Amino acid sequence: MIGCISRRHFVSAGLGFSLIHLLPRHASAGPAEFRTLTAKSGSASLLGKDGPRTEIWGYDGTVPGPILRARRGDEIRIRLLNQLTQPTSIHWHGIRIENSMDGAAGLTQKPAEPGKTFDYRFTLPDAGTYWYHPHMLSSEQVDRGLHGLLIVDEAEPVEVDQDIALVLDDWRLEKDGRIHESFGNFHDAAHQGRYGNYLTVNGQATPEIPVRKNERIRLRLLNAANARIMPVRITEHEATVMALDGQPTLPFPAENSRVVLSPGSRCDLFIDAKLKSGTSAPIMIDMGREEVEIARLIYVAEPKRVAPLPPARPLPSNALPERMDLVNAFRLEVLMEGGAMSMKMRDLMTQSRPQGTHGHAPRFIAWTLNGKASEGHDPDPLFSVKRGQTVVLSFPNETRFPHNIHIHGHHFRHLDDRDDSWKPYWLDTVLILPGKTERIAFIADNPGKWMIHCHMLEHQAAGMAAWFKVG
């Protein structure tokens, strides 16, 4: 049934050993080469090895796409080849990138039409866990499988025994494994977005992760779903948060070994394996009424060492600003309105169009930022500031649904709800629950036109998007 998880399919589909992406220390193209990423159709065993295969769209035809890996300070060169039936682009989510390379089709570049290419070339300023995905018709293209991880290594190796990436996703599938062709429907647009009925990790159902006692494991978690908020719990282990949205934080224990991942957000955890050989521990997602298993740590072989490693040191800093001029900051309230069960919906529905961009999914208008519905590339910006200006944004959520605001080209501090003190981490995406207000602050030090939008992708498509200018 659409919109709810089938526990029987979800748990039973993952029997047997599944290989997780084990990340190499370093892999990149030669200094003058472009690495081609082809957006095209493919297939994946989303329902398990014994189930029917699902036709997906993926980079190089796989889901998730290839892990791209480089070191901080490296230049990356990627040539997008579009073999889809729709125009597309690549947004490098979380990278403080040159504006022309940001991939926001219609704002920073023209999309790559079917059969065409677009070259991305930029330097990686920050180590951490980032990802790439389309920023053109993204509510459909991301949900069909177009996304992958971009891992930027620290200058010196981090003391871990395994570096494991877990890309979490949900899928709206028919019983025969086909993706449900309900893209662009009004219910999703006006409610919480497109929820799936099957979960995967790295495109697999309930994979098993081999570990050894006294290993230190770096888990890089990404929520690649369109709309589902994923509270993830590592059972029988203590999990230490080392980085959020790619940026290092002072290490702190995850309460009950649980972290909440909103769509597009990432979290790096360190886990010290402590069980004995032959045992296992599930990784769970809280679905509201129950937890379901999404993966499992399987203890194999003999212990890695006789005793665990000492407490982990913080990851090296990416040298983001330590101070902001909050006294002279530019301040703006960005009011979020609309959606189902709101007084504003009747007016917004008159702005809806039967056809979306390029004649694909219907274009429903359901949400506004400061009273305006946008696809994110209107003639006028939400605001303009000079380069180097401190910006403080307040987001009152006067809707009945959560929203997940993502800002391009910058990382921000999450401000306390009482004053201008900030929480001890950087983010590029912030979750705002119904009836709540969240505030953020950042230095607008990256010139260009930058998108700001809800990363519940159906909300973005239905009006909750804008852009700001840094001059």
Buried (B, 14 or more C-beta within 10 A) or exposed (E): EBEEBBEEBBBBBBEEEBEBBEBEEEBBBEEEEBBBBBBBBBBBBBBBEEBBBBEBBBBBBBBBBBBBBBBBEBEBBBBBBBBBEBBBBBBBBBBBBBBEBBBBBBBBBEBBBEEBBBEBEBBBBBBBBBBBBBBBBBBBBBBBBBBBBBBBBBEEEBEBBBBBBBBBBBBBBEEEBEBBEEBBBBBBBBBBBBBBBBBBBBBBBBBBBBBBBBBBBBBBBBBBBBBBBBBBBBBEBBBBBBBBBBBBBEBEEBEEBBBBBBBBBBBBBBBBBBBEEEEBBBBBBBBEEEBBBBBBBBBBEEBBEEEBBEEBEEBEEBEBEEEBEBEEBBBBEBBBBBBBEBEBBEEBEEEBEEEBBEEBBBBBBBBBBEEEBBBBBBEEBBBBBEEEBBBBBBBBBBBBBBBBBBBBBBBBBBBEEEEBEBEEBBBBBBBBEEEBBBBBBBBBBBBBBBBBBBBBBBBBBBBBBBBBBBE
